[in-house]
Amino acid sequence: MTLKITNATEQILDVLQEGRATPGYIQRETGLARNTVHNQLNALLAADVVVYVDEPTGLYELVEDPRNDDDTA
């Protein structure tokens, strides 16, 4: 899946680079709308960029930062 990196994506990736985070924490840190955070996290999950560490609490962890991918065509 191709991941479109938007300003919102950048902000969320920046937070996740600092460590594990919940959607609520990401929302507070970035000022993004709740829907935006959830939509972006779903896209990041689908692209295998993040994983659930603890699904019941919604704790996410960055697996690989797609901004570091030098093999894009």
PDB file of N, CA, C and O in Angstrom:
ATOM      1  N   MET A   1       0.836  -1.187   0.000  1.00  0.00           N
ATOM      2  CA  MET A   1       0.000   0.000   0.000  1.00  0.00           C
ATOM      3  C   MET A   1       0.876   1.245   0.000  1.00  0.00           C
ATOM      4  O   MET A   1       1.847   1.337   0.752  1.00  0.00           O
ATOM      5  N   THR A   2       0.526   2.183  -0.839  1.00  0.00           N
ATOM      6  CA  THR A   2       1.251   3.441  -0.889  1.00  0.00           C
ATOM      7  C   THR A   2       0.710   4.370   0.186  1.00  0.00           C
ATOM      8  O   THR A   2      -0.499   4.558   0.315  1.00  0.00           O
ATOM      9  N   LEU A   3       1.618   4.941   0.947  1.00  0.00           N
ATOM     10  CA  LEU A   3       1.241   5.830   2.028  1.00  0.00           C
ATOM     11  C   LEU A   3       1.506   7.265   1.598  1.00  0.00           C
ATOM     12  O   LEU A   3       2.634   7.629   1.268  1.00  0.00           O
ATOM     13  N   LYS A   4       0.455   8.071   1.607  1.00  0.00           N
ATOM     14  CA  LYS A   4       0.604   9.486   1.305  1.00  0.00           C
ATOM     15  C   LYS A   4       0.990  10.200   2.597  1.00  0.00           C
ATOM     16  O   LYS A   4       0.249  10.164   3.580  1.00  0.00           O
ATOM     17  N   ILE A   5       2.134  10.838   2.590  1.00  0.00           N
ATOM     18  CA  ILE A   5       2.608  11.522   3.786  1.00  0.00           C
ATOM     19  C   ILE A   5       2.186  12.986   3.724  1.00  0.00           C
ATOM     20  O   ILE A   5       2.667  13.770   2.907  1.00  0.00           O
ATOM     21  N   THR A   6       1.270  13.313   4.620  1.00  0.00           N
ATOM     22  CA  THR A   6       0.751  14.676   4.725  1.00  0.00           C
ATOM     23  C   THR A   6       1.386  15.360   5.931  1.00  0.00           C
ATOM     24  O   THR A   6       2.186  14.760   6.650  1.00  0.00           O
ATOM     25  N   ASN A   7       1.022  16.613   6.140  1.00  0.00           N
ATOM     26  CA  ASN A   7       1.499  17.331   7.316  1.00  0.00           C
ATOM     27  C   ASN A   7       1.057  16.609   8.590  1.00  0.00           C
ATOM     28  O   ASN A   7       1.825  16.505   9.546  1.00  0.00           O
ATOM     29  N   ALA A   8      -0.177  16.111   8.600  1.00  0.00           N
ATOM     30  CA  ALA A   8      -0.683  15.370   9.753  1.00  0.00           C
ATOM     31  C   ALA A   8       0.127  14.095   9.984  1.00  0.00           C
ATOM     32  O   ALA A   8       0.455  13.756  11.120  1.00  0.00           O
ATOM     33  N   THR A   9       0.444  13.396   8.899  1.00  0.00           N
ATOM     34  CA  THR A   9       1.254  12.187   9.004  1.00  0.00           C
ATOM     35  C   THR A   9       2.606  12.514   9.619  1.00  0.00           C
ATOM     36  O   THR A   9       3.081  11.803  10.505  1.00  0.00           O
ATOM     37  N   GLU A  10       3.218  13.581   9.151  1.00  0.00           N
ATOM     38  CA  GLU A  10       4.523  14.011   9.671  1.00  0.00           C
ATOM     39  C   GLU A  10       4.457  14.252  11.166  1.00  0.00           C
ATOM     40  O   GLU A  10       5.329  13.806  11.911  1.00  0.00           O
ATOM     41  N   GLN A  11       3.425  14.956  11.608  1.00  0.00           N
ATOM     42  CA  GLN A  11       3.288  15.270  13.025  1.00  0.00           C
ATOM     43  C   GLN A  11       3.136  14.005  13.865  1.00  0.00           C
ATOM     44  O   GLN A  11       3.736  13.882  14.933  1.00  0.00           O
ATOM     45  N   ILE A  12       2.337  13.077  13.379  1.00  0.00           N
ATOM     46  CA  ILE A  12       2.119  11.827  14.113  1.00  0.00           C
ATOM     47  C   ILE A  12       3.400  11.003  14.144  1.00  0.00           C
ATOM     48  O   ILE A  12       3.742  10.433  15.180  1.00  0.00           O
ATOM     49  N   LEU A  13       4.101  10.933  13.038  1.00  0.00           N
ATOM     50  CA  LEU A  13       5.366  10.195  13.009  1.00  0.00           C
ATOM     51  C   LEU A  13       6.387  10.819  13.953  1.00  0.00           C
ATOM     52  O   LEU A  13       7.158  10.105  14.595  1.00  0.00           O
ATOM     53  N   ASP A  14       6.397  12.131  14.039  1.00  0.00           N
ATOM     54  CA  ASP A  14       7.315  12.811  14.963  1.00  0.00           C
ATOM     55  C   ASP A  14       7.036  12.395  16.405  1.00  0.00           C
ATOM     56  O   ASP A  14       7.966  12.131  17.165  1.00  0.00           O
ATOM     57  N   VAL A  15       5.765  12.337  16.780  1.00  0.00           N
ATOM     58  CA  VAL A  15       5.408  11.921  18.138  1.00  0.00           C
ATOM     59  C   VAL A  15       5.815  10.468  18.363  1.00  0.00           C
ATOM     60  O   VAL A  15       6.379  10.137  19.406  1.00  0.00           O
ATOM     61  N   LEU A  16       5.535   9.599  17.393  1.00  0.00           N
ATOM     62  CA  LEU A  16       5.845   8.179  17.548  1.00  0.00           C
ATOM     63  C   LEU A  16       7.345   7.903  17.540  1.00  0.00           C
ATOM     64  O   LEU A  16       7.785   6.880  18.065  1.00  0.00           O
ATOM     65  N   GLN A  17       8.130   8.791  16.957  1.00  0.00           N
ATOM     66  CA  GLN A  17       9.588   8.627  17.001  1.00  0.00           C
ATOM     67  C   GLN A  17      10.106   8.775  18.424  1.00  0.00           C
ATOM     68  O   GLN A  17      11.158   8.233  18.765  1.00  0.00           O
ATOM     69  N   GLU A  18       9.377   9.500  19.247  1.00  0.00           N
ATOM     70  CA  GLU A  18       9.774   9.705  20.636  1.00  0.00           C
ATOM     71  C   GLU A  18       9.447   8.497  21.499  1.00  0.00           C
ATOM     72  O   GLU A  18       9.986   8.358  22.597  1.00  0.00           O
ATOM     73  N   GLY A  19       8.569   7.620  21.017  1.00  0.00           N
ATOM     74  CA  GLY A  19       8.191   6.421  21.760  1.00  0.00           C
ATOM     75  C   GLY A  19       6.748   6.051  21.530  1.00  0.00           C
ATOM     76  O   GLY A  19       6.054   6.673  20.726  1.00  0.00           O
ATOM     77  N   ARG A  20       6.300   5.039  22.235  1.00  0.00           N
ATOM     78  CA  ARG A  20       4.918   4.559  22.126  1.00  0.00           C
ATOM     79  C   ARG A  20       3.944   5.661  22.523  1.00  0.00           C
ATOM     80  O   ARG A  20       4.246   6.514  23.358  1.00  0.00           O
ATOM     81  N   ALA A  21       2.754   5.620  21.895  1.00  0.00           N
ATOM     82  CA  ALA A  21       1.770   6.657  22.183  1.00  0.00           C
ATOM     83  C   ALA A  21       0.359   6.161  21.905  1.00  0.00           C
ATOM     84  O   ALA A  21       0.142   5.280  21.073  1.00  0.00           O
ATOM     85  N   THR A  22      -0.591   6.744  22.619  1.00  0.00           N
ATOM     86  CA  THR A  22      -2.008   6.488  22.383  1.00  0.00           C
ATOM     87  C   THR A  22      -2.547   7.588  21.476  1.00  0.00           C
ATOM     88  O   THR A  22      -1.932   8.648  21.358  1.00  0.00           O
ATOM     89  N   PRO A  23      -3.690   7.348  20.835  1.00  0.00           N
ATOM     90  CA  PRO A  23      -4.285   8.397  20.007  1.00  0.00           C
ATOM     91  C   PRO A  23      -4.550   9.690  20.789  1.00  0.00           C
ATOM     92  O   PRO A  23      -4.352  10.789  20.271  1.00  0.00           O
ATOM     93  N   GLY A  24      -4.997   9.548  22.033  1.00  0.00           N
ATOM     94  CA  GLY A  24      -5.262  10.736  22.851  1.00  0.00           C
ATOM     95  C   GLY A  24      -4.004  11.548  23.097  1.00  0.00           C
ATOM     96  O   GLY A  24      -4.030  12.777  23.035  1.00  0.00           O
ATOM     97  N   TYR A  25      -2.914  10.870  23.374  1.00  0.00           N
ATOM     98  CA  TYR A  25      -1.637  11.555  23.587  1.00  0.00           C
ATOM     99  C   TYR A  25      -1.191  12.250  22.303  1.00  0.00           C
ATOM    100  O   TYR A  25      -0.748  13.398  22.332  1.00  0.00           O
ATOM    101  N   ILE A  26      -1.310  11.547  21.181  1.00  0.00           N
ATOM    102  CA  ILE A  26      -0.921  12.124  19.886  1.00  0.00           C
ATOM    103  C   ILE A  26      -1.756  13.371  19.607  1.00  0.00           C
ATOM    104  O   ILE A  26      -1.240  14.388  19.142  1.00  0.00           O
ATOM    105  N   GLN A  27      -3.045  13.278  19.896  1.00  0.00           N
ATOM    106  CA  GLN A  27      -3.937  14.419  19.673  1.00  0.00           C
ATOM    107  C   GLN A  27      -3.498  15.622  20.514  1.00  0.00           C
ATOM    108  O   GLN A  27      -3.432  16.743  20.010  1.00  0.00           O
ATOM    109  N   ARG A  28      -3.200  15.386  21.787  1.00  0.00           N
ATOM    110  CA  ARG A  28      -2.765  16.487  22.660  1.00  0.00           C
ATOM    111  C   ARG A  28      -1.435  17.080  22.204  1.00  0.00           C
ATOM    112  O   ARG A  28      -1.258  18.297  22.247  1.00  0.00           O
ATOM    113  N   GLU A  29      -0.508  16.248  21.775  1.00  0.00           N
ATOM    114  CA  GLU A  29       0.814  16.717  21.373  1.00  0.00           C
ATOM    115  C   GLU A  29       0.798  17.491  20.055  1.00  0.00           C
ATOM    116  O   GLU A  29       1.584  18.418  19.863  1.00  0.00           O
ATOM    117  N   THR A  30      -0.101  17.105  19.152  1.00  0.00           N
ATOM    118  CA  THR A  30      -0.111  17.701  17.815  1.00  0.00           C
ATOM    119  C   THR A  30      -1.184  18.758  17.617  1.00  0.00           C
ATOM    120  O   THR A  30      -1.044  19.633  16.763  1.00  0.00           O
ATOM    121  N   GLY A  31      -2.258  18.684  18.402  1.00  0.00           N
ATOM    122  CA  GLY A  31      -3.381  19.589  18.197  1.00  0.00           C
ATOM    123  C   GLY A  31      -4.269  19.172  17.037  1.00  0.00           C
ATOM    124  O   GLY A  31      -5.162  19.921  16.641  1.00  0.00           O
ATOM    125  N   LEU A  32      -4.037  17.986  16.486  1.00  0.00           N
ATOM    126  CA  LEU A  32      -4.849  17.478  15.382  1.00  0.00           C
ATOM    127  C   LEU A  32      -6.201  17.012  15.910  1.00  0.00           C
ATOM    128  O   LEU A  32      -6.329  16.644  17.078  1.00  0.00           O
ATOM    129  N   ALA A  33      -7.200  17.030  15.044  1.00  0.00           N
ATOM    130  CA  ALA A  33      -8.535  16.549  15.392  1.00  0.00           C
ATOM    131  C   ALA A  33      -8.492  15.044  15.646  1.00  0.00           C
ATOM    132  O   ALA A  33      -7.675  14.326  15.070  1.00  0.00           O
ATOM    133  N   ARG A  34      -9.382  14.585  16.512  1.00  0.00           N
ATOM    134  CA  ARG A  34      -9.447  13.166  16.857  1.00  0.00           C
ATOM    135  C   ARG A  34      -9.612  12.300  15.614  1.00  0.00           C
ATOM    136  O   ARG A  34      -8.923  11.291  15.462  1.00  0.00           O
ATOM    137  N   ASN A  35     -10.527  12.691  14.719  1.00  0.00           N
ATOM    138  CA  ASN A  35     -10.752  11.931  13.479  1.00  0.00           C
ATOM    139  C   ASN A  35      -9.494  11.855  12.633  1.00  0.00           C
ATOM    140  O   ASN A  35      -9.183  10.807  12.066  1.00  0.00           O
ATOM    141  N   THR A  36      -8.778  12.953  12.548  1.00  0.00           N
ATOM    142  CA  THR A  36      -7.545  12.982  11.751  1.00  0.00           C
ATOM    143  C   THR A  36      -6.530  12.003  12.314  1.00  0.00           C
ATOM    144  O   THR A  36      -5.905  11.251  11.566  1.00  0.00           O
ATOM    145  N   VAL A  37      -6.366  12.009  13.628  1.00  0.00           N
ATOM    146  CA  VAL A  37      -5.415  11.094  14.264  1.00  0.00           C
ATOM    147  C   VAL A  37      -5.813   9.649  13.993  1.00  0.00           C
ATOM    148  O   VAL A  37      -4.970   8.837  13.612  1.00  0.00           O
ATOM    149  N   HIS A  38      -7.078   9.320  14.184  1.00  0.00           N
ATOM    150  CA  HIS A  38      -7.529   7.944  13.961  1.00  0.00           C
ATOM    151  C   HIS A  38      -7.382   7.536  12.493  1.00  0.00           C
ATOM    152  O   HIS A  38      -6.937   6.425  12.207  1.00  0.00           O
ATOM    153  N   ASN A  39      -7.748   8.414  11.568  1.00  0.00           N
ATOM    154  CA  ASN A  39      -7.608   8.085  10.143  1.00  0.00           C
ATOM    155  C   ASN A  39      -6.142   7.877   9.767  1.00  0.00           C
ATOM    156  O   ASN A  39      -5.811   6.950   9.028  1.00  0.00           O
ATOM    157  N   GLN A  40      -5.282   8.728  10.270  1.00  0.00           N
ATOM    158  CA  GLN A  40      -3.856   8.596   9.966  1.00  0.00           C
ATOM    159  C   GLN A  40      -3.284   7.317  10.567  1.00  0.00           C
ATOM    160  O   GLN A  40      -2.512   6.613   9.916  1.00  0.00           O
ATOM    161  N   LEU A  41      -3.660   7.017  11.808  1.00  0.00           N
ATOM    162  CA  LEU A  41      -3.163   5.786  12.433  1.00  0.00           C
ATOM    163  C   LEU A  41      -3.646   4.553  11.683  1.00  0.00           C
ATOM    164  O   LEU A  41      -2.900   3.584  11.541  1.00  0.00           O
ATOM    165  N   ASN A  42      -4.885   4.578  11.202  1.00  0.00           N
ATOM    166  CA  ASN A  42      -5.384   3.450  10.398  1.00  0.00           C
ATOM    167  C   ASN A  42      -4.587   3.293   9.113  1.00  0.00           C
ATOM    168  O   ASN A  42      -4.282   2.173   8.703  1.00  0.00           O
ATOM    169  N   ALA A  43      -4.249   4.403   8.478  1.00  0.00           N
ATOM    170  CA  ALA A  43      -3.434   4.345   7.258  1.00  0.00           C
ATOM    171  C   ALA A  43      -2.031   3.833   7.573  1.00  0.00           C
ATOM    172  O   ALA A  43      -1.468   3.047   6.811  1.00  0.00           O
ATOM    173  N   LEU A  44      -1.473   4.273   8.686  1.00  0.00           N
ATOM    174  CA  LEU A  44      -0.134   3.818   9.086  1.00  0.00           C
ATOM    175  C   LEU A  44      -0.147   2.332   9.442  1.00  0.00           C
ATOM    176  O   LEU A  44       0.810   1.615   9.149  1.00  0.00           O
ATOM    177  N   LEU A  45      -1.224   1.870  10.072  1.00  0.00           N
ATOM    178  CA  LEU A  45      -1.367   0.432  10.356  1.00  0.00           C
ATOM    179  C   LEU A  45      -1.446  -0.375   9.068  1.00  0.00           C
ATOM    180  O   LEU A  45      -0.784  -1.404   8.933  1.00  0.00           O
ATOM    181  N   ALA A  46      -2.255   0.091   8.125  1.00  0.00           N
ATOM    182  CA  ALA A  46      -2.423  -0.617   6.852  1.00  0.00           C
ATOM    183  C   ALA A  46      -1.116  -0.684   6.060  1.00  0.00           C
ATOM    184  O   ALA A  46      -0.885  -1.625   5.301  1.00  0.00           O
ATOM    185  N   ALA A  47      -0.275   0.317   6.245  1.00  0.00           N
ATOM    186  CA  ALA A  47       1.013   0.364   5.538  1.00  0.00           C
ATOM    187  C   ALA A  47       2.116  -0.326   6.333  1.00  0.00           C
ATOM    188  O   ALA A  47       3.279  -0.288   5.932  1.00  0.00           O
ATOM    189  N   ASP A  48       1.767  -0.961   7.459  1.00  0.00           N
ATOM    190  CA  ASP A  48       2.729  -1.651   8.321  1.00  0.00           C
ATOM    191  C   ASP A  48       3.827  -0.738   8.848  1.00  0.00           C
ATOM    192  O   ASP A  48       4.962  -1.166   9.058  1.00  0.00           O
ATOM    193  N   VAL A  49       3.476   0.511   9.055  1.00  0.00           N
ATOM    194  CA  VAL A  49       4.425   1.494   9.585  1.00  0.00           C
ATOM    195  C   VAL A  49       4.362   1.523  11.110  1.00  0.00           C
ATOM    196  O   VAL A  49       5.367   1.769  11.776  1.00  0.00           O
ATOM    197  N   VAL A  50       3.170   1.269  11.654  1.00  0.00           N
ATOM    198  CA  VAL A  50       2.990   1.189  13.100  1.00  0.00           C
ATOM    199  C   VAL A  50       2.304  -0.130  13.449  1.00  0.00           C
ATOM    200  O   VAL A  50       1.691  -0.772  12.596  1.00  0.00           O
ATOM    201  N   VAL A  51       2.417  -0.517  14.715  1.00  0.00           N
ATOM    202  CA  VAL A  51       1.732  -1.707  15.216  1.00  0.00           C
ATOM    203  C   VAL A  51       1.063  -1.350  16.531  1.00  0.00           C
ATOM    204  O   VAL A  51       1.461  -0.417  17.227  1.00  0.00           O
ATOM    205  N   TYR A  52       0.023  -2.130  16.851  1.00  0.00           N
ATOM    206  CA  TYR A  52      -0.575  -2.041  18.173  1.00  0.00           C
ATOM    207  C   TYR A  52       0.377  -2.725  19.140  1.00  0.00           C
ATOM    208  O   TYR A  52       0.802  -3.855  18.899  1.00  0.00           O
ATOM    209  N   VAL A  53       0.709  -2.066  20.209  1.00  0.00           N
ATOM    210  CA  VAL A  53       1.462  -2.717  21.271  1.00  0.00           C
ATOM    211  C   VAL A  53       0.460  -3.293  22.267  1.00  0.00           C
ATOM    212  O   VAL A  53       0.648  -4.390  22.793  1.00  0.00           O
ATOM    213  N   ASP A  54      -0.603  -2.539  22.514  1.00  0.00           N
ATOM    214  CA  ASP A  54      -1.666  -2.977  23.407  1.00  0.00           C
ATOM    215  C   ASP A  54      -2.982  -2.484  22.831  1.00  0.00           C
ATOM    216  O   ASP A  54      -3.376  -1.338  23.046  1.00  0.00           O
ATOM    217  N   GLU A  55      -3.651  -3.351  22.105  1.00  0.00           N
ATOM    218  CA  GLU A  55      -4.862  -2.957  21.387  1.00  0.00           C
ATOM    219  C   GLU A  55      -5.966  -2.396  22.284  1.00  0.00           C
ATOM    220  O   GLU A  55      -6.592  -1.406  21.904  1.00  0.00           O
ATOM    221  N   PRO A  56      -6.236  -2.980  23.457  1.00  0.00           N
ATOM    222  CA  PRO A  56      -7.318  -2.429  24.285  1.00  0.00           C
ATOM    223  C   PRO A  56      -7.107  -0.964  24.688  1.00  0.00           C
ATOM    224  O   PRO A  56      -8.074  -0.212  24.810  1.00  0.00           O
ATOM    225  N   THR A  57      -5.883  -0.569  24.889  1.00  0.00           N
ATOM    226  CA  THR A  57      -5.624   0.828  25.272  1.00  0.00           C
ATOM    227  C   THR A  57      -5.273   1.685  24.067  1.00  0.00           C
ATOM    228  O   THR A  57      -5.161   2.905  24.192  1.00  0.00           O
ATOM    229  N   GLY A  58      -5.098   1.069  22.901  1.00  0.00           N
ATOM    230  CA  GLY A  58      -4.774   1.828  21.703  1.00  0.00           C
ATOM    231  C   GLY A  58      -3.349   2.334  21.693  1.00  0.00           C
ATOM    232  O   GLY A  58      -3.071   3.398  21.142  1.00  0.00           O
ATOM    233  N   LEU A  59      -2.442   1.581  22.298  1.00  0.00           N
ATOM    234  CA  LEU A  59      -1.044   1.991  22.339  1.00  0.00           C
ATOM    235  C   LEU A  59      -0.360   1.583  21.039  1.00  0.00           C
ATOM    236  O   LEU A  59      -0.389   0.415  20.650  1.00  0.00           O
ATOM    237  N   TYR A  60       0.254   2.555  20.375  1.00  0.00           N
ATOM    238  CA  TYR A  60       0.906   2.335  19.090  1.00  0.00           C
ATOM    239  C   TYR A  60       2.415   2.501  19.211  1.00  0.00           C
ATOM    240  O   TYR A  60       2.922   3.225  20.068  1.00  0.00           O
ATOM    241  N   GLU A  61       3.112   1.800  18.318  1.00  0.00           N
ATOM    242  CA  GLU A  61       4.567   1.909  18.262  1.00  0.00           C
ATOM    243  C   GLU A  61       4.994   1.992  16.801  1.00  0.00           C
ATOM    244  O   GLU A  61       4.455   1.292  15.944  1.00  0.00           O
ATOM    245  N   LEU A  62       5.955   2.844  16.534  1.00  0.00           N
ATOM    246  CA  LEU A  62       6.495   2.998  15.190  1.00  0.00           C
ATOM    247  C   LEU A  62       7.395   1.815  14.869  1.00  0.00           C
ATOM    248  O   LEU A  62       8.294   1.488  15.644  1.00  0.00           O
ATOM    249  N   VAL A  63       7.159   1.173  13.732  1.00  0.00           N
ATOM    250  CA  VAL A  63       7.973   0.053  13.291  1.00  0.00           C
ATOM    251  C   VAL A  63       9.090   0.556  12.385  1.00  0.00           C
ATOM    252  O   VAL A  63      10.260   0.220  12.563  1.00  0.00           O
ATOM    253  N   GLU A  64       8.698   1.369  11.410  1.00  0.00           N
ATOM    254  CA  GLU A  64       9.664   1.909  10.449  1.00  0.00           C
ATOM    255  C   GLU A  64       9.149   3.245   9.952  1.00  0.00           C
ATOM    256  O   GLU A  64       7.999   3.361   9.528  1.00  0.00           O
ATOM    257  N   ASP A  65       9.996   4.242  10.005  1.00  0.00           N
ATOM    258  CA  ASP A  65       9.608   5.575   9.549  1.00  0.00           C
ATOM    259  C   ASP A  65       9.667   5.619   8.023  1.00  0.00           C
ATOM    260  O   ASP A  65      10.750   5.504   7.449  1.00  0.00           O
ATOM    261  N   PRO A  66       8.522   5.783   7.358  1.00  0.00           N
ATOM    262  CA  PRO A  66       8.510   5.775   5.894  1.00  0.00           C
ATOM    263  C   PRO A  66       9.239   6.970   5.285  1.00  0.00           C
ATOM    264  O   PRO A  66       9.562   6.958   4.098  1.00  0.00           O
ATOM    265  N   ARG A  67       9.496   7.980   6.075  1.00  0.00           N
ATOM    266  CA  ARG A  67      10.240   9.146   5.572  1.00  0.00           C
ATOM    267  C   ARG A  67      11.703   8.807   5.358  1.00  0.00           C
ATOM    268  O   ARG A  67      12.419   9.552   4.691  1.00  0.00           O
ATOM    269  N   ASN A  68      12.154   7.698   5.912  1.00  0.00           N
ATOM    270  CA  ASN A  68      13.539   7.282   5.761  1.00  0.00           C
ATOM    271  C   ASN A  68      13.729   6.317   4.604  1.00  0.00           C
ATOM    272  O   ASN A  68      14.826   5.798   4.399  1.00  0.00           O
ATOM    273  N   ASP A  69      12.662   6.073   3.843  1.00  0.00           N
ATOM    274  CA  ASP A  69      12.707   5.117   2.727  1.00  0.00           C
ATOM    275  C   ASP A  69      13.323   5.786   1.507  1.00  0.00           C
ATOM    276  O   ASP A  69      12.691   6.616   0.854  1.00  0.00           O
ATOM    277  N   ASP A  70      14.558   5.415   1.211  1.00  0.00           N
ATOM    278  CA  ASP A  70      15.261   5.993   0.065  1.00  0.00           C
ATOM    279  C   ASP A  70      15.000   5.235  -1.223  1.00  0.00           C
ATOM    280  O   ASP A  70      15.505   5.613  -2.279  1.00  0.00           O
ATOM    281  N   ASP A  71      14.206   4.155  -1.147  1.00  0.00           N
ATOM    282  CA  ASP A  71      13.964   3.320  -2.318  1.00  0.00           C
ATOM    283  C   ASP A  71      12.658   3.652  -3.021  1.00  0.00           C
ATOM    284  O   ASP A  71      12.166   2.840  -3.805  1.00  0.00           O
ATOM    285  N   THR A  72      12.076   4.834  -2.761  1.00  0.00           N
ATOM    286  CA  THR A  72      10.825   5.186  -3.423  1.00  0.00           C
ATOM    287  C   THR A  72      11.078   5.511  -4.870  1.00  0.00           C
ATOM    288  O   THR A  72      12.095   6.107  -5.224  1.00  0.00           O
ATOM    289  N   ALA A  73      10.140   5.113  -5.704  1.00  0.00           N
ATOM    290  CA  ALA A  73      10.302   5.338  -7.146  1.00  0.00           C
ATOM    291  C   ALA A  73       9.677   6.636  -7.559  1.00  0.00           C
ATOM    292  O   ALA A  73       9.715   6.993  -8.737  1.00  0.00           O
TER     293      ALA A  73
END
